[in-house]
Amino acid sequence: MYFLWYLLIGLVAGCIAGLIVRGHGAGFFVNLVVGLVGGLLGGWIVSLFGWIPAGTAATLWTSILGAVILLLIVSLFTRRKPATH
């Protein structure tokens, strides 16, 4: 049951991080992967400061933090095509 809860938290974190960094989400599966990988990254980052997130809200904020950092790192290595009108 916890696995489904982590998937839901990852999906929400990926959607919120996409809104923060890009202004829009990237689709169900991409948001899910970004949120889950961001959760791992965020958990690792906050553990470096001696903090271990406990509870749903702390886990969500940690996942959002990691997902935002992940999207910012990815944006450094990818180019956007200029919009043509």
N, C-alpha and C positions, 0 to 999 in steps of 0.2 A: 504494500500500500504506500509505503514511503517513496518508492520509485515514481509512482504517479504524481505524488506531491512535488518531488524535485523537478519533474518534467513541467508541471504547471508553473512553478516558481521560475524555472528557466525561460519558459515562453513569455511570461510577463516581463521578466528582466530584459530579455532580448527586444521586446516591443518598446519598452520605455527607453532603453539605450539607443535604439534606432531613432526614436523621436528626438532624443537629446542631441545626438551627433548629426544625423542626416535630415531630420525634419519629417521623416516618414519611415514606416517599417519596411522590411525587405521580403516579406512572405512568411508563411507559417514555419516551414522547415528551417529556413535561414535564421529566423528569430529564435527558434528553439535551440539550434546549435550555438548561436552567439551567446544566448543566455546561459546554457550549460557550461560552455568553455569559459565564459566570463565568471561564472560562479566558482569554478576551480581557480582561475586567476585571482579573483577578488579574495577568496579564502586564503590563498597563499600570501597575497600582499598584506592583508590585515594580520596574519599570523606572524609576519616579520616584526610587527609592532607589539606582539604579545597579546593580541586580542583574539578571542575565539567567539565567533557569532553564535548566539544561542537564541532560539526562537524563530518564528516565521518572519517577523519584521526585520530582524538583524540579518537573516539569511537572504532575504529579498534585497536589502540595501547593499549587502556585500556583492551579490550577483550583479546588481545594476552597476556598481562601481567597476567591477571587473569587466563587464560587457562594454562599458563606455571606453575604458582603457584599451580593450581589444579592438574596438572599432576605430579608435584614434590611431593605433599602431597600423592597422590594415590600411587606413586612408593615406598613411605616409608612403606606402608602396604601390598604391593603385592610382591611376589617373582617371579623371572624369572627362568625358567628351563634352565640349561646349555645346550648349543647346542651340539648335538652329531653328529659326522661325520662318 
